[in-house]
Amino acid sequence: MHFHLPKPLHGWREFAGEVGIIVVGVLIALGAEQVVEGVHWRSEAREATDSLRDELADHYVTASEMVIAQPCIDQQLVTLEKSLLKPGPYVPVPTYSGSAGNFVFRAPTRSWADNVWRTVVSEGIATHLDSALRFRLAGYYAELDSMRASNHDTDLLAVKLRILAQPIQPDAATRANLMQQIEEARGQFAFMKLYGNQVVGMIEDVGMRPPQAYVADGLAQSGTLKFCRDHHLPLGKVEAQRQVVQSIHAYDKQPQAR
């Protein structure tokens, strides 16, 4: 028995041509889809980078504030120590009032928000950022938790130390405990000064340093720095600390207008 393959109506050559056209059409459609998807993710990555630039600009100002305020805060803590160590009956230290309530020493209270980065990661946009930038930001935001925790701890210490403004007569054990809290606050702010300089250095390394006018305006609004100047307390200077990391590409070296 012989089997005969069905012959196309217009011949095998025409049939192969039609199949080829179909295949090419499918490939073109797939390629176009990939191009459209690539354009979409590049657009998402650009928008995410701009939003991250805004978030890091706030971090830059906050980090600068912490560094500049640290000597002033340390001097305030020295005053509290002297009041506890002074012989004779305890004399309450002065209390001050501000937008955050009463205090015996003034220090910045900041949240170090990371909402933009969390959104970029959760929506899968982070994988479409430049790999070097993604690497730096992932490490930076992971370490930011420690800065946030330190800021929270110092806020609690500031509340506890408000008792120094009360007419109490602490015994030796109480004085020792209060001295320990003051030393903890000093250590926390020393850490925040160190980390603040590192934050400034990292942001500058990736080319996202905010315009000088933006930084100056943010620092001008700092209640802590105003308090320090009004009471003629010492202020520090920002000294960016940089880490050597390979394959880091700067983003928009020129400052972005805000």
Secondary structure as UniProt FT lines:
FT   TURN            9..10
FT   HELIX           12..85
FT   STRAND          96..98
FT   TURN            99..100
FT   STRAND          101..103
FT   HELIX           115..122
FT   TURN            123..124
FT   HELIX           126..128
FT   HELIX           131..160
FT   HELIX           161..165
FT   HELIX           172..205
FT   TURN            206..207
FT   HELIX           212..220
FT   HELIX           223..230
FT   TURN            231..232
FT   TURN            246..247
//
